[in-house]
């Protein structure tokens, strides 16, 4: 799958790499329900690249 494709799906390791955090830290965010929304494909969790990008933008503090 093309990594530049907006419809691509990512694994937890790929999302963690994009966020520049460890997989363990990302899994902690998932467990705390503070991570981007994911899809279930059977037993697998996958993240849509656009959802990750949108979530990341939402995390930026807004100046008043």
Order of alpha helices (4+ residues) and beta strands (2+ residues): beta-alpha-alpha-beta-beta-alpha
